[in-house]
Amino acid sequence: DHDAGRGPRSRHRAEPVGYVVRGNRSIYFAGDTDHFAGMARIGEIGLDLGLIPVWGWGPKVGSGHLDPESAAEALTLLRPAVAVPIHWGTLFPLVMHRVRPDALHDPPRIFARCASRIAPGTKVEVIDPGERIELG
């Protein structure tokens, strides 16, 4: 249940969206999400790639978002061959760089560790902004 507001007091509304792109490959872009019943149905497609959000602006952003461990749990429903963690390393509260400098860069690596334990059938590719991967 992601809040559709664009900010704490915003009047502008935009429902969160995720989508599946299908062609020679099947790719799921999760967008802002939390666990939901339809994840298992998406997993039935046979996903080649899942672009999975693993963070937000802080460690506990509330419902409608995944943290590294809950994102790894989502892999058990989605079952992509490859997962790339997204939605990390961008939004950062001003004081967090002093309090928790690791919080900006660690989420995708924490996700990879959790995924290896929770969803070992999915290969996790951690890429930095601007990098790319090729699906075999």
C-alpha positions in Angstrom: 0.0 0.0 0.0 2.2 2.8 -1.3 0.9 6.3 -0.6 0.0 7.9 -3.9 1.2 11.3 -2.7 4.4 12.9 -4.2 5.4 14.2 -0.7 4.1 14.5 2.8 1.7 17.3 2.1 1.4 17.1 -1.7 -1.9 17.5 -3.4 -0.4 15.8 -6.5 -1.3 12.2 -6.7 0.4 9.5 -8.8 -0.3 5.8 -8.1 2.8 3.7 -8.0 3.3 1.4 -10.9 5.3 -1.6 -11.8 5.3 -3.4 -15.2 6.4 -6.4 -17.1 8.1 -6.0 -20.5 7.9 -9.1 -22.7 9.6 -9.9 -26.0 12.6 -12.2 -26.4 13.1 -11.7 -22.7 10.7 -11.1 -19.8 11.6 -8.2 -17.5 9.8 -6.9 -14.4 10.3 -3.3 -13.3 8.9 -3.3 -9.8 8.7 0.5 -9.2 7.9 1.4 -5.6 6.3 -1.7 -4.1 5.9 -3.9 -1.1 4.9 -7.6 -1.1 1.5 -8.1 -2.8 -0.5 -11.1 -3.8 0.1 -10.6 -7.5 3.8 -11.2 -7.1 3.3 -14.9 -7.4 1.4 -14.5 -10.6 4.1 -12.4 -12.1 6.6 -15.1 -11.1 4.7 -17.6 -13.2 5.7 -15.7 -16.3 9.2 -17.0 -16.1 11.1 -13.7 -15.6 14.6 -13.4 -17.1 15.2 -10.2 -15.1 13.7 -8.5 -12.1 14.6 -4.8 -11.3 13.9 -4.8 -7.6 13.8 -1.8 -5.3 15.8 -2.4 -2.2 15.8 1.0 -0.4 14.1 4.4 -0.1 15.2 7.5 1.6 16.0 5.7 4.9 16.1 2.3 6.6 12.4 2.2 7.5 10.3 4.0 4.9 7.1 2.2 5.8 4.5 0.3 3.9 4.7 0.4 0.1 8.5 -0.1 0.1 11.0 -2.9 0.3 14.2 -3.0 2.3 17.1 -5.3 1.4 15.7 -8.4 3.2 12.1 -8.0 2.2 13.2 -7.5 -1.4 15.1 -10.8 -1.2 11.9 -12.4 0.2 10.0 -11.0 -2.8 12.4 -13.0 -5.1 10.9 -16.2 -3.8 7.6 -15.2 -5.3 8.9 -13.5 -8.5 11.6 -16.1 -9.2 13.6 -14.1 -11.8 16.7 -15.7 -13.2 18.6 -12.5 -12.5 17.8 -9.6 -10.1 19.3 -6.1 -10.2 18.7 -4.0 -7.1 17.4 -0.5 -7.8 16.0 2.5 -5.9 19.1 3.0 -3.7 21.9 5.5 -3.4 19.9 8.5 -4.5 17.6 9.9 -1.9 19.3 10.6 1.3 18.2 12.8 4.2 20.6 15.6 4.8 21.9 14.5 8.2 22.2 10.8 7.3 25.6 11.2 5.7 26.9 12.0 9.2 24.9 9.5 11.1 25.0 6.5 8.7 27.3 7.1 5.7 27.0 3.4 4.8 23.3 3.7 4.3 23.8 5.2 0.9 25.9 2.4 -0.6 25.2 -0.8 1.4 21.6 -1.7 0.6 22.3 -3.5 -2.7 25.1 -5.5 -1.2 22.9 -6.4 1.8 20.2 -7.4 -0.7 22.7 -9.7 -2.5 23.7 -11.4 0.8 20.1 -11.9 1.8 19.1 -13.2 -1.7 21.9 -15.8 -1.6 20.4 -17.1 1.6 16.7 -16.7 0.9 16.4 -17.1 -2.9 19.6 -19.0 -4.0 18.1 -19.7 -7.4 18.2 -16.1 -8.4 21.5 -14.6 -9.5 22.0 -11.0 -8.2 23.9 -8.5 -10.2 24.8 -5.3 -8.3 25.6 -2.6 -10.7 26.5 1.0 -9.9 24.6 3.9 -11.5 25.6 4.1 -15.2 26.8 0.5 -15.5 25.0 -2.1 -17.5 24.6 -5.9 -17.7 23.9 -8.1 -20.6 21.6 -11.1 -20.3 23.0 -14.3 -21.7 
